[in-house]
Amino acid sequence: MRPLIATINLDNLRHNFRYLKQQHKNKLYAVVKADAYGHGAIPCSTALQNDADGLAVAFLDEAIELRKNGIKLPIVLLEGVFEFAEYEICDKLNISCVVQNQTQLEWLLNYQWKNKTQVWLKLDTGMRRAGFFPADYEKAFHVLSQFTPINDIVKMTHFACADDLSSAMTQQQIQTFDETTQNLIGKSSIANSAAILAHPTTHRDIGRAGIALYGVSPFEENNKLANQLKPVMTLTTKVFGERILRKGESVGYGSIFRAEKDMRLGLIACGYADGYPRVPSNNNPILIDGEPSRIVGRVSMDMMTIELKLQQQGIGSTVELWGENILVADIARRCGTISYEVLCHLKRAIRQYKNSI
Ligand SMILES: *Cc1c(COP(=O)(O)O)cnc(C)c1O
């Protein structure tokens, strides 16, 4: 068996959920889109069944998979539907939809609903990606509230810069949201992970926690509240080859690393086809049997080379690529990306679940 293993600690997932809920105080949905940010949507949703107030996914197929696997929690589709026919499945499986534009709204009004349904009506407060403009929002809200199959409208919006504490954008978005929705009766949902942790005025009826749920800080800077989160995924592999690299020799594609003195190299099973970022990974930190070391040379498709520092390290040694000790946010930053992307790109690793129930 190839030893690339993503260990998913479900106790840490539950810890993070409870901690975030304690911060947010009101209801909290777990965002499990993109296969729970690479952690496995079904096991993670199952582990949160007794804690989460609901689940959020991006689109219908992700929700169907959860229902097929016995998940009974409320589910909302954050992108809404892509075609009219999807509403029939939402109706049958009790799945709520975000409605973010006129087309989605008209389809919803034209469909013959068999059950009462909840709708999340999205307001564009500044992201300029999706959602009704403030000038059109009240009208859409009133049309929906007069449509009998709708029994609940959640007013929602999404922040562009909640993770940037120096940005004035979040305050402006909150103000736009409050001005537009103040006379419209119903629940609100505006906070993502960063807002839950850093912007208490965004704590409304329903929060939506993604990245922080997986134990990853949404902030670049050190953040006291985010320090309470526990990493859920630890990605480990093993050394399966070793050799000496002589002074002056280079290793790997492009020969970007050259040995300054004789050194021992280890070969490990993980490459960019598994989702480890290819560039610039030379020098990225790793842990070999608990001891700090680094990647040397370019990451290949299926493997990479590392520096063996201690005599007892070699074939069979365990290497942590990210997780409880090596923060995935640090790896992402070094590779010019964000932890969301690194986690979502994980492939081919065997997922093992710790602390199932
Ligand atoms: C993905 C997503 C979230 C979760 O964001 P995090 O930053 O991961 O907490 C919340 N709301 C919407 C609309 C999203 O698309």
The ligand as an SDF file (V2000), in Angstrom:
LIG
                    3D

 15 15  0  0  0  0  0  0  0  0999 V2000
  -17.4930   28.7520    1.1020 C   0  0  0  0  0  0  0  0  0  0  0  0
  -18.4790   29.6720    1.7070 C   0  0  0  0  0  0  0  0  0  0  0  0
  -18.4890   29.9040    3.0870 C   0  0  0  0  0  0  0  0  0  0  0  0
  -17.4160   29.3700    4.0180 C   0  0  0  0  0  0  0  0  0  0  0  0
  -16.3100   30.2410    3.9880 O   0  0  0  0  0  0  0  0  0  0  0  0
  -15.0510   30.0190    4.9600 P   0  0  0  0  0  0  0  0  0  0  0  0
  -14.1950   31.1930    4.6800 O   0  0  0  0  0  0  0  0  0  0  0  0
  -14.4110   28.7420    4.5230 O   0  0  0  0  0  0  0  0  0  0  0  0
  -15.5790   29.9510    6.3290 O   0  0  0  0  0  0  0  0  0  0  0  0
  -19.5050   30.6690    3.6140 C   0  0  0  0  0  0  0  0  0  0  0  0
  -20.4530   31.2280    2.8220 N   0  0  0  0  0  0  0  0  0  0  0  0
  -20.4510   31.0670    1.4740 C   0  0  0  0  0  0  0  0  0  0  0  0
  -21.5050   31.7060    0.6560 C   0  0  0  0  0  0  0  0  0  0  0  0
  -19.4590   30.2960    0.8710 C   0  0  0  0  0  0  0  0  0  0  0  0
  -19.4560   30.1470   -0.4530 O   0  0  0  0  0  0  0  0  0  0  0  0
  1  2  1  0
  2  3  1  0
  2 14  2  0
  3  4  1  0
  3 10  2  0
  4  5  1  0
  5  6  1  0
  6  7  2  0
  6  8  1  0
  6  9  1  0
 10 11  1  0
 11 12  2  0
 12 13  1  0
 12 14  1  0
 14 15  1  0
M  END
$$$$
